[in-house]
Amino acid sequence: MRPDAARRRPCRAAWHDRLPMKRLVQAPNAAIATLWADLLRQAGIATSVQRYYTGSIAGEIPPDQALPEVWVLDDDDHARAAGLLHELRHLPHLHWVCAACGERVDGPFEQCWNCGAMRP
């Protein structure tokens, strides 16, 4: 036995080997994957973005294997995360008329794009 072998610690398992992670969704690009992961973290769900840099090797591997993925770190949060992500991806499109300037505003906007007045 080597003299320094007694001082060596066994290799620790990576953090993802200790947690029951579960893939939530593939994202079309790294920016959207990061946005989704950050929004879920704000809701108290621990997430991780995997395959962040694999877009650079698309073509070397199948394109669907090069997409970034959002993973939930605690398997128990998966259903709640899926529900929140569904809400985030399917925001209601409201149509309203600004009371201040009369401009028609479409989409999930809280303010009038023309004058800045808040949605009633």
DSSP file (Angstrom, degrees, kcal/mol; ACC not computed):
  #  RESIDUE AA STRUCTURE BP1 BP2  ACC     N-H-->O    O-->H-N    N-H-->O    O-->H-N    TCO  KAPPA ALPHA  PHI   PSI    X-CA   Y-CA   Z-CA
    1    1 A M              0   0    0      0, 0.0     5,-0.0     0, 0.0     0, 0.0   0.000 360.0 360.0 360.0 134.5    0.0    0.0    0.0
    2    2 A R    >>  -     0   0    0      1,-0.1     3,-1.1     2,-0.0     4,-0.5  -0.396 360.0-121.1 -70.6 149.4    1.3    3.4   -0.9
    3    3 A P  G >4 S+     0   0    0      0, 0.0     3,-0.5     0, 0.0     4,-0.3   0.848 112.1  46.8 -61.4 -34.7    2.0    5.8    2.0
    4    4 A D  G >> S+     0   0    0      1,-0.2     4,-0.8     2,-0.1     3,-0.5   0.543  90.9  83.7 -86.4  -4.5   -0.5    8.4    0.7
    5    5 A A  G <4 S+     0   0    0     -3,-1.1     3,-0.4     1,-0.2    -1,-0.2   0.825  84.5  58.0 -67.7 -30.7   -3.3    5.9    0.0
    6    6 A A  G << S+     0   0    0     -4,-0.5    -1,-0.2    -3,-0.5    -2,-0.1   0.809 105.1  51.3 -69.4 -27.8   -4.4    6.0    3.6
    7    7 A R  T <4 S+     0   0    0     -3,-0.5    -1,-0.2    -4,-0.3    -2,-0.2   0.692  88.4 100.7 -82.7 -18.3   -5.0    9.8    3.3
    8    8 A R     <  -     0   0    0     -4,-0.8     3,-0.0    -3,-0.4    -3,-0.0  -0.414  65.6-141.0 -70.6 139.4   -7.1    9.6    0.1
    9    9 A R        -     0   0    0     -2,-0.1     3,-0.1     1,-0.1    -2,-0.1  -0.734  28.8-100.0 -94.3 149.2  -10.8    9.9    0.5
   10   10 A P        -     0   0    0      0, 0.0     2,-0.2     0, 0.0    -1,-0.1  -0.359  50.6 -89.9 -64.4 150.6  -13.0    7.7   -1.7
   11   11 A C        -     0   0    0      1,-0.1     2,-0.2    -3,-0.0    -3,-0.0  -0.415  43.8-128.8 -63.2 128.8  -14.5    9.5   -4.7
   12   12 A R        -     0   0    0     -2,-0.2     2,-0.1     1,-0.1    -1,-0.1  -0.509  23.8-107.9 -77.5 148.7  -17.8   11.1   -3.8
   13   13 A A        -     0   0    0     -2,-0.2    -1,-0.1     1,-0.1     5,-0.1  -0.464  42.1 -99.0 -70.7 148.2  -20.8   10.4   -6.0
   14   14 A A    >>  -     0   0    0     -2,-0.1     3,-1.6     1,-0.1     4,-0.7  -0.280  34.4-108.1 -63.7 156.5  -21.8   13.4   -8.1
   15   15 A W  H >> S+     0   0    0      1,-0.3     4,-0.8     2,-0.2     3,-0.8   0.830 119.5  56.5 -58.5 -33.1  -24.8   15.4   -6.8
   16   16 A H  H 34 S+     0   0    0      1,-0.2     5,-0.4     2,-0.2    -1,-0.3   0.669  99.2  60.2 -76.3 -13.7  -27.1   14.0   -9.5
   17   17 A D  H <4 S+     0   0    0     -3,-1.6    -1,-0.2     1,-0.2    -2,-0.2   0.686 106.0  48.0 -80.9 -18.7  -26.3   10.4   -8.4
   18   18 A R  H << S+     0   0    0     -3,-0.8    -2,-0.2    -4,-0.7    -1,-0.2   0.650 103.7  67.9 -95.0 -17.1  -27.7   11.2   -4.9
   19   19 A L  S  < S-     0   0    0     -4,-0.8     2,-1.9    55,-0.0    55,-0.1  -0.819  82.0-123.7-108.7 143.9  -30.9   12.8   -5.9
   20   20 A P        -     0   0    0      0, 0.0    55,-0.8     0, 0.0    -3,-0.1  -0.544  44.2-177.5 -81.8  76.8  -33.9   11.2   -7.7
   21   21 A M        -     0   0    0     -2,-1.9     2,-0.3    -5,-0.4    52,-0.2  -0.356  10.5-166.0 -75.3 154.7  -34.0   13.6  -10.6
   22   22 A K  E     -A   72   0A   0     50,-2.1    50,-2.8    -2,-0.1     2,-0.2  -0.989  24.4-115.1-144.1 133.9  -36.6   13.4  -13.3
   23   23 A R  E     -A   71   0A   0     -2,-0.3    48,-0.3    48,-0.2     3,-0.1  -0.472  27.9-177.6 -69.4 133.2  -36.6   15.1  -16.8
   24   24 A L  E     -     0   0A   0     46,-3.0     2,-0.3     1,-0.3    47,-0.2   0.871  56.3 -28.2 -95.6 -50.3  -39.4   17.6  -17.1
   25   25 A V  E     -A   70   0A   0     45,-1.5    45,-2.9     8,-0.0     2,-0.4  -0.992  48.4-116.4-164.6 153.4  -39.1   18.9  -20.7
   26   26 A Q  E     -A   69   0A   0     -2,-0.3    43,-0.2    43,-0.2    38,-0.0  -0.819  34.5-147.8 -92.2 142.3  -36.8   19.5  -23.7
   27   27 A A        -     0   0    0     41,-2.9     3,-0.1    -2,-0.4     4,-0.0  -0.781  19.1-123.2-109.6 155.2  -36.6   23.1  -24.6
   28   28 A P  S    S-     0   0    0      0, 0.0     2,-0.3     0, 0.0    -1,-0.1   0.766  91.5  -1.9 -69.9 -23.1  -36.1   24.5  -28.1
   29   29 A N  S  > S-     0   0    0     38,-0.1     4,-2.0     1,-0.1     5,-0.1  -0.970  76.3 -99.9-158.1 170.8  -32.9   26.4  -27.0
   30   30 A A  H  > S+     0   0    0     -2,-0.3     4,-2.4     1,-0.2     5,-0.2   0.835 115.7  57.7 -67.4 -33.9  -30.7   27.1  -24.0
   31   31 A A  H  > S+     0   0    0      2,-0.2     4,-2.2     1,-0.2    -1,-0.2   0.927 110.1  42.8 -64.1 -44.3  -32.2   30.5  -23.4
   32   32 A I  H  > S+     0   0    0      2,-0.2     4,-2.8     1,-0.2     5,-0.2   0.891 112.4  53.7 -70.0 -38.9  -35.7   29.2  -23.0
   33   33 A A  H  X S+     0   0    0     -4,-2.0     4,-2.4     1,-0.2    -2,-0.2   0.921 111.3  46.5 -60.0 -43.1  -34.5   26.2  -20.9
   34   34 A T  H  X S+     0   0    0     -4,-2.4     4,-2.5     2,-0.2    -2,-0.2   0.901 111.8  50.9 -66.2 -41.3  -32.8   28.6  -18.5
   35   35 A L  H  X S+     0   0    0     -4,-2.2     4,-2.4     2,-0.2    -2,-0.2   0.940 112.2  46.2 -61.0 -48.5  -35.9   30.9  -18.4
   36   36 A W  H  X S+     0   0    0     -4,-2.8     4,-2.2     1,-0.2    -2,-0.2   0.920 113.1  49.7 -60.8 -44.5  -38.2   28.0  -17.6
   37   37 A A  H  X S+     0   0    0     -4,-2.4     4,-2.2    -5,-0.2    -1,-0.2   0.906 111.3  49.1 -62.9 -41.4  -35.8   26.7  -14.9
   38   38 A D  H  X S+     0   0    0     -4,-2.5     4,-2.1     2,-0.2    -1,-0.2   0.902 110.3  50.4 -65.2 -41.1  -35.5   30.1  -13.3
   39   39 A L  H  X S+     0   0    0     -4,-2.4     4,-0.9     1,-0.2    -1,-0.2   0.886 111.6  48.2 -65.1 -37.9  -39.2   30.6  -13.2
   40   40 A L  H  <>S+     0   0    0     -4,-2.2     5,-2.3     2,-0.2     3,-0.3   0.877 109.1  53.5 -69.0 -36.6  -39.7   27.1  -11.6
   41   41 A R  H ><5S+     0   0    0     -4,-2.2     3,-1.9     1,-0.2    -2,-0.2   0.886 103.7  56.3 -63.8 -37.9  -36.9   28.0   -9.1
   42   42 A Q  H 3<5S+     0   0    0     -4,-2.1    -1,-0.2     1,-0.3    -2,-0.2   0.796 103.7  54.8 -63.3 -26.8  -38.8   31.1   -8.1
   43   43 A A  T 3<5S-     0   0    0     -4,-0.9    -1,-0.3    -3,-0.3    -2,-0.2   0.384 128.1-100.9 -85.7   3.5  -41.8   28.9   -7.4
   44   44 A G  T < 5S+     0   0    0     -3,-1.9     2,-0.6     1,-0.3    -3,-0.2   0.639  81.2 130.7  89.7  15.6  -39.6   26.9   -5.0
   45   45 A I      < -     0   0    0     -5,-2.3     2,-0.4    -8,-0.1    -1,-0.3  -0.908  55.8-132.1-106.6 120.6  -38.9   23.9   -7.3
   46   46 A A        +     0   0    0     -2,-0.6    27,-2.5    -3,-0.1    28,-0.5  -0.557  37.8 171.5 -71.8 124.9  -35.2   22.9   -7.5
   47   47 A T  E     -B   72   0A   0     -2,-0.4     2,-0.3    25,-0.2    25,-0.2  -0.851  22.2-157.7-132.4 166.5  -34.3   22.5  -11.2
   48   48 A S  E     -B   71   0A   0     23,-2.2    23,-3.1    -2,-0.3     2,-0.6  -0.995  16.5-134.8-143.7 142.4  -31.3   21.9  -13.4
   49   49 A V  E     -B   70   0A   0     -2,-0.3     3,-0.3    21,-0.2     2,-0.3  -0.898  28.3-170.7 -98.9 121.1  -30.6   22.6  -17.1
   50   50 A Q  E     +B   69   0A   0     19,-2.7    19,-2.7    -2,-0.6   -17,-0.0  -0.731  63.7  25.9-108.2 159.2  -28.9   19.6  -18.7
   51   51 A R  S >  S+     0   0    0     -2,-0.3     3,-0.8    17,-0.2     4,-0.3   0.843  72.7 155.9  58.7  35.8  -27.4   19.4  -22.2
   52   52 A Y  T 3  S+     0   0    0     -3,-0.3     3,-0.3     1,-0.2   -22,-0.2   0.879  72.1  31.5 -60.5 -41.1  -26.9   23.1  -22.1
   53   53 A Y  T >  S+     0   0    0      1,-0.2     3,-1.3     2,-0.1    -1,-0.2   0.309  88.4  98.9-103.5   8.6  -24.0   23.2  -24.6
   54   54 A T  G X   +     0   0    0     -3,-0.8     3,-1.7     1,-0.3    -1,-0.2   0.654  63.2  81.1 -75.1 -12.4  -25.0   20.2  -26.8
   55   55 A G  G >  S+     0   0    0     -3,-0.3     3,-1.2    -4,-0.3    -1,-0.3   0.796  82.7  65.5 -59.5 -26.2  -26.5   22.5  -29.5
   56   56 A S  G <  S+     0   0    0     -3,-1.3    -1,-0.3     1,-0.2    -2,-0.2   0.678 103.1  45.6 -71.5 -16.2  -23.0   23.1  -30.8
   57   57 A I  G X> S+     0   0    0     -3,-1.7     3,-2.1    -4,-0.2     4,-1.4   0.230  76.4 135.5-111.9  14.7  -22.7   19.4  -31.8
   58   58 A A  B <4 S+c   61   0B   0     -3,-1.2    -3,-0.0     1,-0.3     6,-0.0  -0.436  71.6  36.4 -59.7 133.7  -26.1   19.1  -33.5
   59   59 A G  T 34 S+     0   0    0      2,-2.0    -1,-0.3    -2,-0.1    -2,-0.1  -0.183 109.1  65.3 106.5 -37.5  -25.5   17.3  -36.7
   60   60 A E  T <4 S+     0   0    0     -3,-2.1    -2,-0.2     1,-0.1    -3,-0.0   0.789 117.5  24.1 -79.6 -31.3  -22.8   15.1  -35.1
   61   61 A I  B  < S-c   58   0B   0     -4,-1.4    -2,-2.0    -7,-0.1     5,-0.1  -0.855 113.5 -73.6-123.6 163.2  -25.6   13.7  -33.0
   62   62 A P    >>  -     0   0    0      0, 0.0     3,-1.7     0, 0.0     4,-0.5  -0.294  45.1-121.0 -57.7 140.8  -29.3   13.5  -33.8
   63   63 A P  G >4 S+     0   0    0      0, 0.0     3,-1.3     0, 0.0     4,-0.3   0.835 111.5  56.5 -55.5 -36.6  -30.9   17.0  -33.5
   64   64 A D  G 34 S+     0   0    0      1,-0.3     3,-0.4     2,-0.2    -6,-0.0   0.711 104.5  54.3 -70.9 -16.7  -33.5   15.8  -30.8
   65   65 A Q  G <4 S+     0   0    0     -3,-1.7    -1,-0.3     1,-0.2   -11,-0.1   0.532 101.7  60.0 -88.1  -7.4  -30.5   14.7  -28.7
   66   66 A A  S << S+     0   0    0     -3,-1.3    -1,-0.2    -4,-0.5    -2,-0.2   0.396  79.5 108.2 -99.9   1.4  -28.9   18.1  -28.9
   67   67 A L  S    S-     0   0    0     -3,-0.4   -14,-0.1    -4,-0.3   -38,-0.1  -0.572  74.5-112.8 -81.3 141.6  -31.8   20.0  -27.2
   68   68 A P        -     0   0    0      0, 0.0   -41,-2.9     0, 0.0     2,-0.4  -0.361  33.1-149.2 -68.3 154.6  -31.3   21.3  -23.7
   69   69 A E  E     -AB  26  50A   0    -19,-2.7   -19,-2.7   -43,-0.2     2,-0.5  -0.947  10.1-139.5-128.9 146.2  -33.5   19.8  -21.0
   70   70 A V  E     -AB  25  49A   0    -45,-2.9   -46,-3.0    -2,-0.4   -45,-1.5  -0.929  24.9-168.7-103.6 125.5  -35.0   21.0  -17.8
   71   71 A W  E     -AB  23  48A   0    -23,-3.1   -23,-2.2    -2,-0.5     2,-0.5  -0.906  18.9-135.0-115.9 142.3  -34.8   18.4  -15.0
   72   72 A V  E     -AB  22  47A   0    -50,-2.8   -50,-2.1    -2,-0.4   -25,-0.2  -0.848  11.8-151.3 -93.5 127.6  -36.6   18.6  -11.6
   73   73 A L  S    S+     0   0    0    -27,-2.5     2,-0.6    -2,-0.5   -26,-0.1   0.805  83.5  51.6 -74.6 -28.8  -34.2   17.6   -8.8
   74   74 A D  S >  S-     0   0    0    -28,-0.5     3,-2.1     1,-0.1     4,-0.3  -0.940  73.2-150.9-111.8 117.4  -36.8   16.2   -6.5
   75   75 A D  G >  S+     0   0    0    -55,-0.8     3,-1.3    -2,-0.6     4,-0.4   0.780  94.8  65.0 -56.1 -29.5  -39.0   13.6   -8.1
   76   76 A D  G 3  S+     0   0    0      1,-0.2     4,-0.3     2,-0.1    -1,-0.3   0.742  99.2  53.3 -67.5 -22.2  -41.8   14.5   -5.7
   77   77 A D  G <> S+     0   0    0     -3,-2.1     4,-2.7     1,-0.2    -1,-0.2   0.458  81.7  95.8 -88.7  -2.3  -42.0   18.0   -7.3
   78   78 A H  H <> S+     0   0    0     -3,-1.3     4,-2.5    -4,-0.3     5,-0.2   0.910  82.9  46.2 -60.9 -47.2  -42.4   16.7  -10.9
   79   79 A A  H  > S+     0   0    0     -4,-0.4     4,-2.0    -3,-0.3    -1,-0.2   0.918 115.3  46.8 -63.4 -43.5  -46.2   16.9  -11.1
   80   80 A R  H  > S+     0   0    0     -4,-0.3     4,-2.5     1,-0.2    -1,-0.2   0.910 112.8  50.0 -64.4 -41.6  -46.3   20.4   -9.6
   81   81 A A  H  X S+     0   0    0     -4,-2.7     4,-2.7     1,-0.2     5,-0.2   0.895 108.7  52.5 -63.5 -40.4  -43.5   21.6  -11.9
   82   82 A A  H  X S+     0   0    0     -4,-2.5     4,-2.0    -5,-0.2    -1,-0.2   0.904 110.7  48.0 -63.0 -40.7  -45.3   20.1  -15.0
   83   83 A G  H  X S+     0   0    0     -4,-2.0     4,-2.0     2,-0.2    -2,-0.2   0.924 113.2  46.6 -65.1 -45.5  -48.4   22.0  -14.0
   84   84 A L  H  X S+     0   0    0     -4,-2.5     4,-2.4     1,-0.2    -2,-0.2   0.908 112.3  50.2 -63.3 -42.0  -46.6   25.3  -13.5
   85   85 A L  H  X S+     0   0    0     -4,-2.7     4,-2.3     1,-0.2    -1,-0.2   0.884 107.7  53.8 -65.6 -36.8  -44.7   25.0  -16.7
   86   86 A H  H  X S+     0   0    0     -4,-2.0     4,-1.1    -5,-0.2    -1,-0.2   0.924 110.1  47.7 -61.5 -43.4  -47.9   24.3  -18.6
   87   87 A E  H  < S+     0   0    0     -4,-2.0     3,-0.4     1,-0.2    -2,-0.2   0.907 112.0  49.8 -62.5 -41.9  -49.3   27.5  -17.2
   88   88 A L  H >< S+     0   0    0     -4,-2.4     3,-0.5     1,-0.2    -2,-0.2   0.868 113.1  46.0 -65.5 -36.4  -46.2   29.4  -18.1
   89   89 A R  H 3< S+     0   0    0     -4,-2.3    -1,-0.2     1,-0.2    -2,-0.2   0.642 116.2  45.6 -81.9 -14.2  -46.2   28.1  -21.7
   90   90 A H  T 3< S+     0   0    0     -4,-1.1    -1,-0.2    -3,-0.4    -2,-0.1  -0.433  74.0 171.1-128.2  58.2  -49.9   28.7  -22.2
   91   91 A L    <   -     0   0    0     -3,-0.5     2,-0.1     1,-0.1    -3,-0.1  -0.384  42.1-101.5 -66.2 145.2  -50.6   32.2  -20.9
   92   92 A P        -     0   0    0      0, 0.0     2,-0.8     0, 0.0    -1,-0.1  -0.434  26.8-135.7 -69.2 141.8  -54.0   33.6  -21.7
   93   93 A H        -     0   0    0     -2,-0.1     2,-0.3    15,-0.1    13,-0.0  -0.870  27.2-168.4 -99.9 107.3  -54.2   36.0  -24.6
   94   94 A L        -     0   0    0     -2,-0.8    13,-1.5    13,-0.5     2,-0.5  -0.670  13.4-153.0 -96.7 150.0  -56.4   38.8  -23.5
   95   95 A H  E     +D  106   0C   0     -2,-0.3     2,-0.3    11,-0.2    11,-0.2  -0.989  28.8 157.9-121.0 121.5  -57.8   41.5  -25.7
   96   96 A W  E     -D  105   0C   0      9,-2.4     9,-3.4    -2,-0.5     2,-0.5  -0.967  37.3-126.9-144.1 159.4  -58.6   44.8  -24.0
   97   97 A V  E     -D  104   0C   0     -2,-0.3     7,-0.2     7,-0.2     2,-0.2  -0.925  33.1-116.8-109.8 127.8  -59.0   48.5  -24.8
   98   98 A C     >  -     0   0    0      5,-3.0     4,-1.8    -2,-0.5    21,-0.1  -0.433  14.5-150.8 -65.6 128.2  -56.9   51.0  -22.8
   99   99 A A  T  4 S+     0   0    0     19,-0.3    -1,-0.2    -2,-0.2    20,-0.1   0.760  93.0  51.1 -70.4 -24.9  -59.1   53.3  -20.8
  100  100 A A  T  4 S+     0   0    0      1,-0.1    -1,-0.2     3,-0.1    -2,-0.0   0.905 130.9   6.7 -82.0 -42.9  -56.6   56.1  -21.0
  101  101 A C  T  4 S-     0   0    0      2,-0.1    -2,-0.2    16,-0.0    -1,-0.1   0.514  91.0-119.5-122.3  -6.6  -56.0   56.3  -24.8
  102  102 A G     <  +     0   0    0     -4,-1.8     2,-0.2     1,-0.3    -3,-0.1   0.553  58.1 151.7  80.9   6.9  -58.4   53.9  -26.4
  103  103 A E        -     0   0    0     -6,-0.1    -5,-3.0     1,-0.1     2,-0.5  -0.494  47.1-124.5 -73.9 139.6  -55.7   51.7  -27.9
  104  104 A R  E     -D   97   0C   0     -7,-0.2     2,-0.5    -2,-0.2    -7,-0.2  -0.752  27.7-163.5 -84.7 126.5  -56.6   48.0  -28.5
  105  105 A V  E     -D   96   0C   0     -9,-3.4    -9,-2.4    -2,-0.5     2,-0.3  -0.954   3.6-166.6-116.6 126.7  -54.0   45.8  -26.7
  106  106 A D  E     +D   95   0C   0     -2,-0.5   -11,-0.2   -11,-0.2     3,-0.0  -0.850  46.7  28.5-111.4 147.2  -53.7   42.1  -27.6
  107  107 A G  S    S-     0   0    0    -13,-1.5     2,-0.9    -2,-0.3   -13,-0.5  -0.400 105.8 -45.5 101.6-176.7  -51.8   39.4  -25.7
  108  108 A P  S    S+     0   0    0      0, 0.0     2,-0.3     0, 0.0    -1,-0.1  -0.131  82.7 144.0 -85.5  41.1  -50.9   38.9  -22.0
  109  109 A F        -     0   0    0     -2,-0.9    -4,-0.1   -15,-0.2    -2,-0.0  -0.621  40.1-163.0 -87.3 138.7  -49.7   42.5  -21.5
  110  110 A E  S    S+     0   0    0     -2,-0.3     9,-3.2     8,-0.1     2,-0.3   0.646  76.4  45.6 -88.8 -18.6  -50.3   44.2  -18.2
  111  111 A Q  B    S-E  118   0D   0      7,-0.3     2,-0.3   -13,-0.0     7,-0.2  -0.902  90.5-102.4-127.2 153.5  -49.7   47.7  -19.7
  112  112 A C     >  -     0   0    0      5,-3.0     4,-1.3    -2,-0.3    -2,-0.1  -0.572  23.7-146.7 -70.0 131.5  -50.8   49.6  -22.7
  113  113 A W  T  4 S+     0   0    0     -2,-0.3    -1,-0.1     1,-0.2    -8,-0.0   0.745  94.7  50.2 -71.7 -21.7  -48.0   49.6  -25.3
  114  114 A N  T  4 S+     0   0    0      3,-0.1    -1,-0.2     1,-0.1    -2,-0.0   0.932 131.2   5.2 -84.0 -50.2  -49.0   53.1  -26.5
  115  115 A C  T  4 S-     0   0    0      2,-0.1    -2,-0.1   -12,-0.0    -1,-0.1   0.564  91.5-118.3-116.9 -11.1  -49.4   55.2  -23.3
  116  116 A G     <  +     0   0    0     -4,-1.3    -3,-0.1     1,-0.3     2,-0.0   0.478  57.9 151.3  88.5   1.6  -48.2   52.9  -20.5
  117  117 A A        -     0   0    0     -6,-0.1    -5,-3.0     1,-0.1    -1,-0.3  -0.366  49.5-107.5 -66.7 147.2  -51.5   52.8  -18.6
  118  118 A M  B     -E  111   0D   0     -7,-0.2   -19,-0.3     1,-0.1    -7,-0.3  -0.411  37.6 -95.9 -74.6 150.9  -52.1   49.6  -16.6
  119  119 A R              0   0    0     -9,-3.2    -1,-0.1     1,-0.2   -21,-0.1  -0.420 360.0 360.0 -63.5 138.0  -54.7   47.1  -17.7
  120  120 A P              0   0    0      0, 0.0    -1,-0.2     0, 0.0    -2,-0.0   0.529 360.0 360.0 -67.1 360.0  -58.1   47.7  -16.0
